[in-house]
């Protein structure tokens, strides 16, 4: 932890500004070697949390590399709780790489992915759930996902978990007092009653957290949404209409889409990964045949299926085959081409769709697109996304730990209700306490931390 690390903190490429960040005990000393401030002061002597103008130079040759603005931040009031220097320069690739090389040549080490945030965790500035929220915030694709990540960064989830652990610790303490004074039968009865009342309260909060996990995952990662149907029913037109741009080639020729096309779109706050599949049909075209097989695989993995039918044609055996493929999927059936004469047997369609939503559209006149977007939101959120006033768990690690904690708590409650010795249930309460602690990083092992922070980008 004594090593000073450095990395480029802005995206590589052309831009107005590029930033090289250093963190560690020698950050100011290294910066003094490679940056000459206009006021001729040493960086160690200037006021913390200020920005100063100067020039980056090569100390070996005295060559001026670039004019820069240097930000000094003294520990502990920094992101990592270590001394931090940020060197701001023009955003050209060559220039910013030169400044990073100067940092490395004069005592800094190249930071590993996520190492700045890892140091923030190890130095006690944030807990593990807040660290996970950082990467969620960076990768968020909608305002709702950003809101959830931001609330977690501010400690909404960690505060809830800490509060639950405090309640569990109170239960554990009561049980241990009872164990220390076994001669008082009345104390054990009162202990069991008190413990059960508190346990039921904790259980309800854990169950409520689990209920948010599905919505949290959707808001964070989006819905894998497969657009399926026979060739030339309007799948690519639907993709283009939802994206509001022409991404897919649209023609009257069946089989135009030969492979799957993937695009992200925000539908009323719900992020969708739209997958326009090749029209599923028998074909001798080798390339199209591969596309059809990929389409079938896509359907298996989809969270939501948008199944297009041509209302200008009667149902075919291929349509019915597709219905059978998606019978266990969340589905919205779209009767397209409503601007043409309706020939499809609507009663037959309603029997086949069962619990699926049915929406009529015309891709050429945009009829039904707004209704379709509302139908997607209603299907997964009941028409209401509550990102601001709900505590979400939004990743698999947290969900698994909540499930384990709830299982241990249920076992403790059942044992207490069955009249087992109160000290026999102590281990289950302690397990619940430990599992909740893992969410915020209590006693986190090095392997877990390395795996988690490896998902971060360099410089964060």
PAMI-260482 format. One record per residue (C-alpha): residue in one letter; x, y, z. Coordinates in pm, 1 decimal, padded with zeros to 6 digits. Layout:
<recs>
- res|u|v|w
- a|X|Y|Z
...
</recs>
This chain:
<recs>
- res|u|v|w
- x|00000.0|00000.0|00000.0
- x|00301.2|00232.2|00029.0
- x|00361.3|00228.2|-00346.2
- x|00241.6|00530.1|-00539.8
- x|00020.5|00430.7|-00833.1
- x|-00056.4|00617.1|-01154.0
- x|-00296.4|00577.5|-01444.8
- x|-00484.0|00771.1|-01710.9
- x|-00828.3|00847.3|-01568.3
- x|-00996.6|00973.2|-01883.6
- x|-01094.0|00780.2|-02196.2
- x|-00816.0|00736.6|-02447.7
- x|-00865.9|00925.6|-02769.4
- x|-00902.4|01280.8|-02888.4
- x|-01065.9|01513.1|-02637.6
- x|-01049.3|01852.9|-02473.0
- x|-00889.2|01722.6|-02153.0
- x|-00685.7|01422.5|-02044.0
- x|-00612.8|01343.3|-01678.8
- x|-00331.0|01141.2|-01525.9
- x|-00397.3|01049.7|-01162.5
- x|-00143.9|00949.8|-00895.4
- x|-00220.4|00823.6|-00544.1
- x|00021.9|00737.0|-00265.1
- x|00278.7|00867.4|-00019.8
- x|00514.1|00995.1|-00293.4
- x|00254.0|01149.5|-00525.5
- x|00358.6|01507.8|-00442.2
- x|00732.6|01433.6|-00466.9
- x|00694.9|01264.6|-00806.4
- x|00477.6|01550.0|-00934.6
- x|00742.9|01799.3|-00819.5
- x|00994.9|01627.7|-01045.5
- x|00784.3|01645.9|-01362.0
- x|00569.8|01960.6|-01318.3
- x|00707.7|02312.4|-01285.1
- x|00442.7|02548.9|-01152.7
- x|00417.6|02903.0|-01287.2
- x|00440.7|03047.2|-00934.7
- x|00769.2|02851.1|-00884.3
- x|00633.7|02688.7|-00567.1
- x|00693.3|02327.5|-00471.1
- x|00380.8|02114.6|-00492.5
- x|00427.2|02000.0|-00133.0
- x|00400.4|02365.1|-00023.6
- x|00085.0|02471.1|-00207.2
- x|-00257.8|02455.2|-00046.1
- x|-00452.9|02129.5|-00065.0
- x|-00755.0|02099.3|-00292.7
- x|-00640.1|02376.5|-00524.0
- x|-00554.3|02382.8|-00892.9
- x|-00232.2|02538.4|-01024.5
- x|-00099.6|02623.5|-01370.4
- x|00235.8|02496.4|-01489.3
- x|00425.5|02283.7|-01742.9
- x|00506.2|01914.4|-01756.7
- x|00876.1|01863.6|-01825.7
- x|01117.2|01577.4|-01874.3
- x|01353.3|01615.7|-01573.4
- x|01636.8|01439.3|-01759.0
- x|01635.9|01666.3|-02063.7
- x|01444.5|01971.4|-01927.2
- x|01222.2|01942.5|-02235.8
- x|00878.7|02099.5|-02195.6
- x|00613.3|01839.1|-02278.8
- x|00286.0|02024.3|-02228.7
- x|00116.6|02303.2|-02035.1
- x|-00091.8|02154.7|-01755.6
- x|-00325.1|02229.7|-01467.6
- x|-00227.7|02037.8|-01153.3
- x|-00476.2|01947.6|-00878.8
- x|-00334.5|01870.8|-00533.6
- x|-00542.4|01677.6|-00278.8
- x|-00389.9|01592.4|00057.1
- x|-00495.8|01284.6|00255.6
- x|-00728.8|01192.6|00414.4
- x|-00986.5|01406.9|00230.1
- x|-00940.1|01226.5|-00101.7
- x|-01099.6|00941.2|-00295.0
- x|-00839.3|00691.4|-00174.2
- x|-00762.7|00862.2|00160.3
- x|-00406.5|00895.7|00028.8
- x|-00226.6|01194.0|-00121.1
- x|-00354.9|01243.1|-00476.0
- x|-00229.6|01448.0|-00770.7
- x|-00423.2|01490.0|-01093.0
- x|-00238.7|01633.5|-01393.2
- x|-00476.2|01784.9|-01648.3
- x|-00349.5|01827.1|-02003.8
- x|-00486.0|01839.2|-02357.1
- x|-00658.8|01516.8|-02451.8
- x|-00428.4|01395.2|-02727.9
- x|-00318.8|01031.0|-02703.8
- x|00053.4|01101.2|-02743.7
- x|00069.3|01383.8|-02488.0
- x|-00117.6|01207.2|-02209.9
- x|00085.5|00889.3|-02260.2
- x|00406.5|01094.4|-02227.3
- x|00291.7|01239.6|-01895.6
- x|00198.7|00894.8|-01765.1
- x|00541.9|00762.7|-01869.9
- x|00708.7|01048.2|-01679.3
- x|00515.4|00950.7|-01365.5
- x|00623.1|00586.9|-01403.5
- x|00985.3|00676.9|-01477.2
- x|01007.0|00891.1|-01164.1
- x|00878.3|00652.0|-00900.1
- x|00514.7|00563.0|-00959.8
- x|00381.1|00219.7|-01048.7
- x|00114.9|00152.2|-01309.7
- x|-00218.0|00108.0|-01132.2
- x|-00409.8|-00213.7|-01174.0
- x|-00774.1|-00202.6|-01291.6
- x|-00987.2|-00060.4|-01011.5
- x|-00690.6|-00009.5|-00779.0
- x|-00785.8|00346.7|-00681.6
- x|-01129.9|00225.4|-00569.1
- x|-00973.3|-00080.0|-00405.3
- x|-00754.8|00152.9|-00195.6
- x|-01062.9|00357.1|-00106.6
- x|-01216.6|00035.1|00028.7
- x|-00905.4|-00089.3|00207.0
- x|-00851.2|00253.2|00365.0
- x|-01207.1|00252.6|00502.0
- x|-01354.0|00532.3|00291.1
- x|-01619.5|00308.3|00133.2
- x|-01744.7|-00045.6|00191.8
- x|-01771.9|-00322.7|-00065.7
- x|-02132.2|-00252.2|-00167.1
- x|-02036.5|00111.0|-00234.4
- x|-01734.5|-00001.4|-00436.2
- x|-01958.3|-00222.4|-00650.7
- x|-02189.8|00074.0|-00700.2
- x|-01903.5|00276.1|-00851.5
- x|-01874.1|00044.8|-01150.6
- x|-02254.2|00022.4|-01176.3
- x|-02266.5|00402.8|-01192.7
- x|-02004.6|00414.5|-01468.5
- x|-02184.7|00148.0|-01674.2
- x|-02542.2|00268.6|-01613.7
- x|-02745.6|00301.1|-01933.7
- x|-03054.2|00481.0|-01798.6
- x|-03133.7|00754.1|-01547.4
- x|-03296.4|00494.0|-01320.9
- x|-02983.7|00274.3|-01321.2
- x|-02772.4|00580.4|-01246.6
- x|-03004.7|00676.2|-00957.7
- x|-02979.4|00329.9|-00799.7
- x|-02601.2|00321.7|-00831.1
- x|-02571.5|00672.3|-00687.3
- x|-02786.9|00586.8|-00385.2
- x|-02569.0|00281.1|-00320.5
- x|-02253.6|00491.9|-00350.1
- x|-02400.9|00726.3|-00088.9
- x|-02446.5|00425.4|00141.4
- x|-02819.2|00348.7|00118.0
- x|-02772.1|-00029.3|00096.2
- x|-02474.7|-00042.4|00331.5
- x|-02663.0|00158.4|00596.8
- x|-02954.2|-00084.9|00574.6
- x|-02722.1|-00385.0|00604.9
- x|-02537.6|-00229.0|00899.7
- x|-02870.1|-00162.9|01072.1
- x|-02978.9|-00525.4|01022.9
- x|-02646.3|-00649.0|01156.6
- x|-02690.0|-00427.6|01463.2
- x|-03030.0|-00586.1|01526.5
- x|-02878.3|-00932.4|01486.8
- x|-02596.8|-00839.7|01722.5
- x|-02857.4|-00738.6|01982.5
- x|-03019.0|-01083.1|01944.1
- x|-02684.3|-01259.6|01970.8
- x|-02598.8|-01059.6|02283.7
- x|-02932.8|-01148.3|02448.6
- x|-02878.8|-01518.0|02374.1
- x|-02525.4|-01513.5|02510.2
- x|-02646.4|-01345.7|02832.3
- x|-02902.1|-01623.8|02863.0
- x|-02628.3|-01884.6|02815.5
- x|-02424.5|-01720.4|03092.2
- x|-02718.3|-01744.4|03336.5
- x|-02881.9|-02083.6|03260.8
- x|-03035.2|-02118.0|03609.6
- x|-03310.9|-01865.2|03530.9
- x|-03592.5|-02043.7|03339.8
- x|-03802.6|-01728.6|03317.7
- x|-03513.5|-01551.2|03148.9
- x|-03495.1|-01817.2|02876.4
- x|-03869.8|-01790.5|02802.3
- x|-03849.6|-01413.7|02783.1
- x|-03535.5|-01439.1|02568.8
- x|-03708.6|-01669.9|02318.8
- x|-04009.0|-01435.0|02292.9
- x|-03790.3|-01126.2|02242.0
- x|-03564.4|-01300.3|01991.0
- x|-03857.0|-01420.2|01778.1
- x|-04016.3|-01074.8|01765.1
- x|-03691.1|-00913.9|01650.1
- x|-03618.3|-01198.9|01407.3
- x|-03952.1|-01162.8|01227.3
- x|-03881.0|-00790.8|01175.7
- x|-03538.0|-00867.8|01024.7
- x|-03686.5|-01142.6|00807.1
- x|-03940.1|-00901.4|00653.5
- x|-03663.7|-00655.9|00562.0
- x|-03451.9|-00929.3|00400.3
- x|-03750.6|-01058.3|00203.2
- x|-03825.5|-00704.7|00087.1
- x|-03465.7|-00669.8|-00035.7
- x|-03491.7|-00993.5|-00233.2
- x|-03811.9|-00873.2|-00397.9
- x|-03621.1|-00579.1|-00544.7
- x|-03345.8|-00796.5|-00691.2
- x|-03527.2|-00878.6|-01016.4
- x|-03617.2|-00516.4|-01086.2
- x|-03270.7|-00402.1|-00981.4
- x|-03109.4|-00646.8|-01222.2
- x|-03334.6|-00531.9|-01506.2
- x|-03269.0|-00162.3|-01440.4
- x|-02894.4|-00225.5|-01417.2
- x|-02835.8|-00481.0|-01695.0
- x|-03140.8|-00440.8|-01916.7
- x|-03374.0|-00697.4|-02066.9
- x|-03245.6|-00935.9|-02331.6
- x|-03525.4|-00880.3|-02579.9
- x|-03558.4|-01105.5|-02885.4
- x|-03758.5|-00978.5|-03182.2
- x|-03883.8|-01290.7|-03360.1
- x|-04118.0|-01392.6|-03637.5
- x|-04128.8|-01532.3|-03986.7
- x|-03934.5|-01348.9|-04258.3
- x|-04075.3|-01016.4|-04375.4
- x|-04323.2|-00955.9|-04091.1
- x|-04158.7|-00627.5|-03986.8
- x|-03893.5|-00726.4|-03731.0
- x|-03623.2|-00494.4|-03863.4
- x|-03876.5|-00212.6|-03901.0
- x|-03972.0|-00257.6|-03535.3
- x|-03605.3|-00240.8|-03432.8
- x|-03559.1|00080.0|-03633.3
- x|-03877.0|00236.5|-03489.7
- x|-03778.5|00162.0|-03129.3
- x|-03427.0|00294.8|-03191.4
- x|-03565.7|00585.7|-03393.5
- x|-03294.3|00535.1|-03652.6
- x|-03225.5|00301.7|-03944.9
- x|-02993.9|00037.2|-03803.2
- x|-03139.2|-00264.1|-03981.3
- x|-03185.5|-00304.1|-04356.3
- x|-03555.0|-00315.1|-04444.5
- x|-03672.3|-00464.7|-04776.9
- x|-03963.7|-00669.8|-04907.9
- x|-03723.4|-00956.6|-04974.7
- x|-03760.0|-01244.5|-04726.5
- x|-03434.9|-01338.0|-04554.1
- x|-03275.5|-00991.7|-04568.5
- x|-03164.5|-01022.3|-04204.7
- x|-02925.8|-01318.6|-04203.6
- x|-02765.2|-01270.7|-03863.8
- x|-02871.1|-01124.2|-03530.6
- x|-02842.1|-00747.7|-03478.2
- x|-02800.3|-00612.6|-03122.8
- x|-02871.8|-00259.6|-03000.9
- x|-02945.1|-00097.6|-02662.9
- x|-03244.5|00131.3|-02619.8
- x|-03412.0|00300.5|-02323.0
- x|-03787.5|00232.6|-02323.2
- x|-03958.1|00450.1|-02061.4
- x|-03676.2|00392.2|-01815.3
- x|-03634.5|00021.7|-01895.2
- x|-03304.9|-00058.6|-02071.9
- x|-03355.1|-00313.0|-02348.7
- x|-03091.0|-00506.9|-02534.7
- x|-03284.8|-00544.9|-02858.7
- x|-03191.0|-00846.3|-03067.6
- x|-03330.1|-00849.6|-03421.5
- x|-03320.1|-01215.2|-03522.9
- x|-03309.7|-01368.0|-03865.6
- x|-03654.0|-01475.3|-03984.2
- x|-03703.5|-01838.4|-03880.8
- x|-03779.7|-02055.0|-04183.3
- x|-03642.8|-02350.8|-04377.2
- x|-03368.7|-02233.8|-04613.2
- x|-03089.8|-02374.3|-04830.6
- x|-02880.3|-02059.9|-04792.1
- x|-02585.5|-02157.8|-04569.2
- x|-02537.5|-01810.3|-04419.9
- x|-02909.9|-01762.9|-04354.4
- x|-02930.7|-02112.0|-04201.6
- x|-02661.2|-02016.7|-03947.3
- x|-02858.5|-01700.5|-03868.4
- x|-03175.6|-01905.0|-03808.8
- x|-02991.1|-02134.0|-03564.2
- x|-02853.5|-01832.1|-03379.7
- x|-03205.7|-01691.1|-03361.4
- x|-03329.8|-02008.3|-03190.2
- x|-03047.3|-01984.0|-02935.4
- x|-03130.6|-01618.3|-02875.0
- x|-03492.6|-01707.1|-02797.1
- x|-03379.9|-01954.2|-02529.1
- x|-03174.5|-01685.5|-02350.6
- x|-03424.4|-01398.6|-02387.6
- x|-03591.8|-01229.0|-02088.6
- x|-03860.1|-01088.3|-02317.5
- x|-03983.8|-01195.1|-02660.7
- x|-04148.1|-00956.0|-02907.1
- x|-04326.6|-01194.2|-03145.2
- x|-04440.0|-01032.8|-03469.3
- x|-04722.5|-01169.7|-03680.9
- x|-04841.9|-01039.7|-04016.9
- x|-05210.1|-00948.1|-03969.8
- x|-05242.2|-00937.6|-04350.8
- x|-05188.9|-01316.4|-04366.8
- x|-05349.2|-01618.9|-04205.4
- x|-05158.9|-01807.2|-03935.6
- x|-04911.4|-02059.0|-04074.3
- x|-04762.1|-02379.1|-03934.2
- x|-04437.5|-02186.4|-03881.9
- x|-04622.5|-01926.3|-03669.0
- x|-04768.0|-02203.9|-03452.6
- x|-04422.9|-02363.1|-03423.0
- x|-04287.3|-02030.4|-03296.1
- x|-04571.8|-02007.3|-03043.7
- x|-04461.6|-02345.5|-02906.2
- x|-04099.7|-02227.1|-02882.6
- x|-04192.8|-01928.5|-02662.2
- x|-04476.0|-02071.6|-02451.2
- x|-04272.9|-02036.7|-02127.5
- x|-04132.0|-01693.0|-02210.3
- x|-04247.5|-01343.2|-02113.9
- x|-04400.1|-01245.4|-02447.6
- x|-04567.7|-00955.8|-02622.1
- x|-04742.3|-01065.3|-02942.7
- x|-04749.7|-00790.4|-03205.9
- x|-05001.8|-00800.9|-03487.9
- x|-04823.2|-00591.5|-03747.3
- x|-04933.2|-00436.0|-04078.7
- x|-05262.7|-00302.1|-03945.2
- x|-05264.9|-00056.9|-04236.4
- x|-05344.2|-00353.2|-04464.8
- x|-05649.3|-00577.5|-04483.8
- x|-05673.2|-00798.2|-04173.2
- x|-05671.3|-01168.6|-04265.0
- x|-05526.2|-01328.2|-03950.1
- x|-05761.8|-01537.6|-03733.3
- x|-05763.3|-01317.5|-03422.3
- x|-05957.3|-01568.5|-03205.8
- x|-05703.6|-01838.3|-03285.3
- x|-05419.5|-01603.7|-03192.8
- x|-05581.6|-01520.2|-02855.5
- x|-05609.2|-01891.1|-02772.2
- x|-05242.5|-01944.3|-02851.4
- x|-05102.8|-01646.5|-02659.5
- x|-05268.2|-01734.4|-02325.2
- x|-05108.0|-01488.9|-02078.2
- x|-04909.4|-01291.6|-02335.4
- x|-04987.5|-00927.4|-02413.2
- x|-05140.9|-00855.2|-02754.3
- x|-05070.7|-00526.2|-02933.9
- x|-05165.1|-00414.4|-03285.3
- x|-04914.3|-00207.4|-03482.8
- x|-04824.6|-00066.0|-03819.6
- x|-04454.4|-00001.8|-03869.8
- x|-04515.1|00222.9|-04168.3
- x|-04755.8|00455.9|-03981.3
- x|-04597.7|00407.4|-03634.6
- x|-04933.6|00297.4|-03496.0
- x|-04905.6|00105.7|-03168.9
- x|-04538.2|00188.5|-03091.0
- x|-04630.5|00400.2|-02787.5
- x|-04866.1|00126.4|-02664.7
- x|-04591.0|-00131.6|-02712.8
- x|-04343.7|00071.7|-02508.8
- x|-04599.7|00107.4|-02228.8
- x|-04670.4|-00266.8|-02245.3
- x|-04301.9|-00348.2|-02193.6
- x|-04283.1|-00123.9|-01886.6
- x|-04611.8|-00257.8|-01742.9
- x|-04505.8|-00620.2|-01786.2
- x|-04194.1|-00586.7|-01572.8
- x|-04268.0|-00294.8|-01340.7
- x|-04645.9|-00274.0|-01316.4
- x|-04614.3|00059.6|-01491.9
- x|-04411.8|00210.0|-01208.6
- x|-04034.2|00225.8|-01165.1
- x|-03938.1|00338.0|-00814.2
- x|-03563.0|00390.8|-00837.3
- x|-03550.3|00684.8|-00595.8
- x|-03733.7|00552.9|-00289.0
- x|-03637.7|00184.3|-00285.6
- x|-03319.7|00012.5|-00170.1
- x|-03215.7|-00228.8|-00445.8
- x|-02973.4|-00517.1|-00459.9
- x|-02859.9|-00533.6|-00818.1
- x|-02591.9|-00798.9|-00850.8
- x|-02572.7|-01174.9|-00810.1
- x|-02315.8|-01167.9|-00528.3
- x|-02536.8|-00954.4|-00306.6
- x|-02848.1|-01157.6|-00391.6
- x|-02681.8|-01489.6|-00304.4
- x|-02560.6|-01353.0|00030.2
- x|-02908.4|-01216.8|00115.6
- x|-03055.8|-01559.8|00032.8
- x|-02800.7|-01733.4|00256.0
- x|-02864.1|-01487.9|00539.8
- x|-03240.7|-01538.2|00509.5
- x|-03201.4|-01915.8|00509.8
- x|-02993.5|-01904.2|00830.1
- x|-03244.6|-01668.9|00991.1
- x|-03537.5|-01895.4|00898.7
- x|-03355.7|-02194.4|01047.5
- x|-03297.8|-01997.9|01368.7
- x|-03663.7|-01892.3|01386.7
- x|-03790.3|-02248.1|01326.8
- x|-03556.0|-02389.6|01591.5
- x|-03671.4|-02132.7|01845.9
- x|-04039.4|-02200.3|01769.6
- x|-03982.7|-02573.4|01815.6
- x|-03860.0|-02506.4|02167.0
- x|-03499.7|-02605.5|02117.9
- x|-03246.7|-02481.4|02369.8
- x|-03188.2|-02114.5|02292.5
- x|-02813.5|-02163.1|02271.4
- x|-02866.2|-02419.5|01992.7
- x|-02990.7|-02151.4|01755.0
- x|-02701.1|-01915.2|01824.7
- x|-02490.3|-02052.4|01538.5
- x|-02764.7|-01974.8|01282.2
- x|-02788.7|-01614.2|01400.5
- x|-02411.7|-01579.0|01379.5
- x|-02415.6|-01723.4|01025.3
- x|-02681.2|-01469.6|00924.9
- x|-02468.9|-01192.0|01076.2
- x|-02161.2|-01313.8|00882.0
- x|-02339.2|-01340.4|00546.5
- x|-02472.2|-00985.1|00576.0
- x|-02123.3|-00868.6|00667.3
- x|-01986.4|-01012.1|00344.3
- x|-02214.0|-00778.6|00145.2
- x|-02034.2|-00473.9|00283.1
- x|-01692.4|-00641.4|00281.9
- x|-01645.7|-00741.1|00644.1
- x|-01361.7|-00996.8|00646.9
- x|-01341.7|-00997.1|00264.3
- x|-01062.9|-01220.3|00134.3
- x|-00798.7|-01115.2|-00117.5
- x|-00930.3|-01347.6|-00390.5
- x|-01276.3|-01188.9|-00378.6
- x|-01133.7|-00836.1|-00383.3
- x|-00903.5|-00910.7|-00677.6
- x|-01189.9|-01062.6|-00877.3
- x|-01428.6|-00775.8|-00801.5
- x|-01190.2|-00487.9|-00872.3
- x|-01054.8|-00651.8|-01188.9
- x|-01387.7|-00557.7|-01352.1
- x|-01304.5|-00188.0|-01318.7
- x|-01131.9|00018.4|-01584.2
- x|-00779.5|00151.8|-01539.5
- x|-00764.7|00480.5|-01354.1
- x|-01073.2|00420.9|-01138.1
</recs>
